[in-house]
Amino acid sequence: SIPLLFFNLPFEHWYGIRFNETLNDKQLWAKTNKYAGYLLFFIGLSIIFLSIILIFFFKSDIFSFVMSIYIFLAATIFYKRIQKFINKQNNN
C-alpha cells in the first residue's frame, strides 16, 4: 500500500489495481490505485492489531483459522469497495 499512497507510479499493466476500466483510463487508474493504497494500509493495520490481540486468547491453530477468515473477509470487502469506487467514478 505504501507505493500506491506516496509515490506517483507510472501507468502500467503489471502493478496496481487492474480492471478493464482502470486499464482503459489513466486518470481512473491513478485515482483507483490511490484509493486502494488507503484501503490496503488500513486493512494491514487492522490485521496487525487483530493479530496482536488474538494471539493472547487463542491457541495457534484456532488463531490461524480466525485470521484466515478475517483476511478472506477483508479481501472480499476490499474487492467490493474498489468495484464500487470504479463504478462511482465512471458515473461522474
C-alpha positions as CSV (number, residue, x, y, z in Angstrom):
1,S,0.0,0.0,0.0
2,I,2.9,2.4,0.6
3,P,3.9,2.8,-3.0
4,L,0.3,3.3,-4.0
5,L,-0.2,6.0,-1.4
6,F,3.0,8.0,-1.6
7,F,4.5,7.6,-5.0
8,N,3.2,8.7,-8.3
9,L,3.6,5.3,-10.0
10,P,3.6,5.2,-13.8
11,F,0.6,3.7,-15.6
12,E,1.4,0.1,-16.4
13,H,-0.2,-3.3,-16.8
14,W,1.9,-5.1,-14.2
15,Y,1.4,-3.2,-11.0
16,G,-1.7,-1.8,-9.2
17,I,-5.4,-2.4,-9.5
18,R,-6.0,-3.8,-12.9
19,F,-9.6,-3.9,-14.0
20,N,-10.7,-3.3,-17.6
21,E,-12.0,0.1,-16.6
22,T,-8.7,1.2,-15.0
23,L,-6.5,-0.2,-17.8
24,N,-8.5,1.9,-20.3
25,D,-8.3,5.2,-18.4
26,K,-5.0,6.5,-16.9
27,Q,-6.8,9.1,-14.7
28,L,-9.1,6.4,-13.3
29,W,-6.1,4.1,-12.8
30,A,-4.3,6.7,-10.7
31,K,-7.4,7.6,-8.6
32,T,-8.3,3.9,-8.0
33,N,-4.7,3.0,-7.0
34,K,-4.5,5.9,-4.6
35,Y,-7.8,4.8,-3.0
36,A,-6.7,1.2,-2.9
37,G,-3.5,2.3,-1.2
38,Y,-5.6,3.8,1.6
39,L,-7.7,0.7,1.9
40,L,-4.8,-1.6,2.0
41,F,-3.0,0.5,4.6
42,F,-5.9,0.3,7.0
43,I,-6.6,-3.3,6.2
44,G,-3.0,-4.1,7.0
45,L,-3.2,-2.1,10.3
46,S,-6.3,-4.0,11.3
47,I,-4.7,-7.3,10.6
48,I,-1.7,-6.4,12.7
49,F,-3.9,-5.1,15.5
50,L,-6.2,-8.1,15.5
51,S,-3.2,-10.5,15.4
52,I,-1.7,-8.9,18.5
53,I,-5.0,-9.1,20.4
54,L,-5.9,-12.6,19.3
55,I,-2.5,-14.3,19.8
56,F,-3.1,-13.9,23.6
57,F,-6.5,-15.5,23.6
58,F,-6.3,-18.5,21.2
59,K,-4.0,-21.4,20.6
60,S,-2.0,-21.3,17.4
61,D,-4.4,-23.5,15.3
62,I,-7.5,-21.5,16.3
63,F,-5.6,-18.3,15.8
64,S,-4.6,-19.3,12.3
65,F,-8.2,-20.2,11.5
66,V,-9.6,-17.0,12.8
67,M,-7.0,-14.9,11.0
68,S,-7.5,-16.7,7.7
69,I,-11.3,-16.0,7.9
70,Y,-10.6,-12.3,8.7
71,I,-8.2,-12.0,5.8
72,F,-10.6,-13.6,3.4
73,L,-13.4,-11.2,4.6
74,A,-11.0,-8.2,4.3
75,A,-10.1,-9.2,0.8
76,T,-13.7,-9.6,-0.2
77,I,-14.6,-6.2,1.3
78,F,-11.6,-4.6,-0.5
79,Y,-12.7,-6.0,-3.8
80,K,-16.3,-4.8,-3.4
81,R,-15.2,-1.3,-2.3
82,I,-12.8,-1.0,-5.3
83,Q,-15.6,-2.1,-7.6
84,K,-18.0,0.5,-6.0
85,F,-15.3,3.2,-6.3
86,I,-14.7,2.4,-10.0
87,N,-18.5,2.4,-10.7
88,K,-18.9,5.7,-8.9
89,Q,-16.0,7.3,-10.8
90,N,-17.5,6.1,-14.1
91,N,-20.9,7.6,-13.3
92,N,-19.4,11.1,-12.6
